[in-house]
């Protein structure tokens, strides 16, 4: 996906469309491309690409959001971000450099392993390398792809309900529970579900006014207790993707936030706090991304940023895996990064120490 988006950015530059991308707001790119013959031809081929590979959600499990097939704006923003890197940026060359660096590191490590143990050690190393790929492929094909198909099916039901007068809009179906859909499904013309949708939509709009809490917990049950339950479960997915290891506070560092290392290294630059995919177009070259967590639809911005700080994450979380691929530092499990850091503040990320320093108070 990333390679194809980069190729489209190269084509946009060749076709004289780079300025359209660079001077347009995210929601205006498609409309502005449609204003010229070259832009319309570009969009025709881009939509064909979306029809094949755009069956993905913006976020896992949230089928209320449009897919890339329905609204290619996020993908067009990714193209814009590749253009912003400039004509000298070559994704294939960067991938080749990363592969050469990996091969050199493998050779160095294997040379330190006793000859009689080298065989099984190399096999385990290859398995560990594949785990990152499997994790990301799972995210794309299961969490994003299948949910996109679920959304398509749900919207089909919603359109039928609209035709029969049970709902006002097809996407109102997402405010109904499965039992309610089943009950009305056989004879939707016998039901008026608007009163249920209106009430729940009003509640949802109220929730939109404030950031969501990190978790919904029973009274007297805090987040640390919840994490303890996940740890006790010994579930490998929970431990390696969600929970991770807990940060250790080292007062002598005088850091503003403490976390764990997802990808080693040190970086300094302006923070860019991103709370959802809708804001990814705000990321600029050299920023340090600060987020609650990241997902596959965020991957293209990793080619622009210098580091990552996430509130939650573990060694097999998206931010850690992609950070290691791009060779940028990632500090995870800082818990309060999005609350304490503001966009534009200059911060220093030391993933080797698991520490984040806010340089602009």
URLIN-V860461 format. One record per backbone hydrogen bond with DSSP energy under -1.0 kcal/mol. NH is the residue of the N-H (numbers start at 0). CO is the residue of the C=O. If there is no record, write none. Layout:
# URLIN-V860461
nh->{NH NH}
co->{CO CO}
This chain:
# URLIN-V860461
nh->{4 5 6 7 8 9 10 11 12 13 14 15 16 20 21 22 27 31 32 33 35 39 40 41 42 43 44 45 46 47 48 49 50 51 52 53 55 61 62 64 67 68 70 75 76 77 78 79 80 81 82 83 85 88 93 94 95 96 97 98 99 100 101 102 103 104 105 106 107 108 109 110 111 112 116 120 121 122 123 124 125 126 127 128 129 130 133 134 135 136 137 138 139 140 141 142 143 144 147 148 149 150 151 152 153 154 155 156 157 158 159 160 161 162 163 164 165 171 172 173 174 175 180 181 182 183 184 189 190 192 196 197 198 199 200 201 202 203 204 205 206 207 208 209 220 225 226 227 228 229 230 231 232 233 238 239 240 242 243 252 253 255 256 258 259 261 262 266 268 270 271 273 278 279 281 282 285 286 287 288 289 290 297 298 300 301 302 303 304 305 307 308 309 310 311 315 316 320 321 322 323 324 325 327 329 330 331 333 334 335 339 340 343 344 346 347 348 349 350 354 355 356 358 359}
co->{0 1 2 3 4 5 6 7 8 9 10 12 11 16 17 18 24 27 28 29 32 35 36 37 38 39 40 41 42 43 44 45 46 47 48 49 53 58 60 61 55 53 66 71 72 73 74 75 76 77 78 79 82 85 89 90 91 92 93 94 95 96 97 98 99 100 101 102 103 104 105 106 108 109 113 116 117 118 119 120 121 122 123 124 125 126 129 130 131 132 133 134 135 136 137 137 138 139 143 144 145 146 147 148 149 150 151 152 153 154 155 156 157 158 159 161 160 168 169 170 171 172 176 177 178 179 180 186 187 165 192 193 194 195 196 197 198 199 200 201 202 203 205 206 217 221 222 223 224 225 226 227 228 230 234 235 236 237 238 249 250 355 355 353 331 329 329 348 346 344 287 289 275 276 278 279 303 283 269 306 271 308 294 295 297 298 299 300 300 286 328 288 330 290 291 239 313 316 317 318 319 320 321 322 262 307 259 309 310 333 335 336 270 341 268 356 266 354 264 349 256 347 345 345}
